[in-house]
Amino acid sequence: MENYTYNSPTLQLEWLNVSKDSMYPLFLFLFFSYMFIIVANAGIAFVVFIEKTLHQPMYFLYWNLSVNDILGNSVIVPRLLIDMWQPASERIISYYECVIQAFTTHMFSTTSHTVLMIMAFDRYVAICNPLRYAVIMTDKMLIKLTVFAWGVAFVLVGILLGLTIRLNRCRTLIGSIYCNNAALFKLSCESVFINNIYGLTFTVVLFTGSIGSMVLTYTKITVICLTSNNKSLNSKALKTCSTHLVVYLILLFSGMTIITLHRFPQLSESRKMVALLFHVIPGSLNPIIYGMQSKEIRRFLSKVFDLKKVFPL
């Protein structure tokens, strides 16, 4: 009969099945990616805060995305950098830390979607109702949109993890390189039917809402651009919407890849690698993509990273 450890206060994490020779380049990749994410996103958040020309709704909403990238990566990546050098028997995490880590990673992914949704709304108002933009996108509206983006994510993820922590645990091995909801509820020997149903509903609602909002807003923006002879309007739409759409597609592709790989246990190593890149890649690309859009942001990044040749002002 299999031995079970019930409600153990400590859990064991898995790691990528990579050779020792691959550990050093992987460590350097993660380390420098994390440093870039923190410095670039913190730099953009700072310059948006102090630069008066960037005190606009679009940049304030992007500020939320930068903060989310910092928080999401700060809880996951440093721990990964430490764990990769630990023997399997010493790769231990407390249950409560694991829950916090799972909550953070789901907040990161969910808030990324909700923030990009409200940014799409901002672009829709700016391009389709330019004369009423200042009236609609007031400070009060920005606060409401921000509360919506973070509040909806908090409630959805809170319920997701609440349904999981109610379960008794009889296993201790987390089948992932960092904690997430699916890995946590798989530790239980009780029925996880409700967890699976809510998890599926959560995913469908989030992806349907985000994809639907993108399709709706960009369809209306496209119609306005095609029926307008205003070259200035079309140029503005192309400039602002293309960056937003690229960021969203990167996030969408990464998230859907992880969800798909969860259905194939034999591809567990690929799922772990994609889960790792899910945090690192969007967080690294977001400041680059948005930095290319704004002269002020590009000027700031050029001073920090000496990228004048890459991003000519």
C-alpha positions, 0 to 999 in steps of 0.5 A: 500500500502506498504511503501518504503524508497528510497535510505536510507543512513542506512540499518538494519542487521538481526542476527541469531535466537538463544536463549540468552543462546546460545549467550555467547558460540557463542560470545566466539567461534567467539572471540577466532576463530577471535583471532586465525585467526589473530595471526596464519595467521599473525604469519605465514606471518611474519615467511615466511617473515623473515625465509630465508629457507621459501623464496620459491615460495610455501611459498610466494604464501601461504603468499597471502592466509594468508593475504587474511584470515586476511583481509576477517575476519577483516572486517566481524567478529569484526562487528558481535561480536558487532552486536550480542549484539545490539537490532534489531532496533539498528543493523544499518549499513551505506550503504557505509559501507555495500558496502565495507563489501560486496566487502570484503567478495566477494574478500575474497572468490574469492581470496581464489580460485584464490590463490589456483589455482596459488598454484596448478600451482606451485605444478604442475611445482615442481613435473612434471618439477622439473629440470625447476622449478627454471627457470619457477618460477622466482621472475617475475613469482611470481609477475605475478601470484600474480597480476593475483590472486588479479587482477582477483578477483578485476575486477570480484567483482568490476563489481559484486558490480558495477552492484548492486550500480547502482540500486535504493533501496526501502528497508532497511532490509539486509536479512543476518548477514553481507552484500553481493551482493545478499542481497544488490541487493534484496533491489531494486524494479527495475529489477535485471535480469542483476545482476542475470545473471552476478552473475550466470556467475561469479559463473560458471566461478570461480568454473569452472576455479578453479575446472578445474585447480585442476582436470587438475594439479592433474591428471597430478601429479597423472600420474607422480607419478604412472609412477615414481619409485622415492620414494622421488618425490612421498613423496614430492608430497603427502606431499605438494599436500595433504595439498593444496587439503584439503584446497581447498576442505574445501573452495569449500564445504563451498562456494557451501553450501552457494550457494545451501542454497540461493535457499531455502529461508526456510533455511535462518537460516542455510544459515546465520550460514554457511555464518558465518562459511565460514569466520571462518572455512577456516581462522582457518584451513588454518594455522593449515593445512599448519603449519603441513606441514612445520617444520619451520612454526610448530616451530614458531606456537609451540612457540606462542601457545605451541603446541609442543605436537600436532605438534612434531618437 
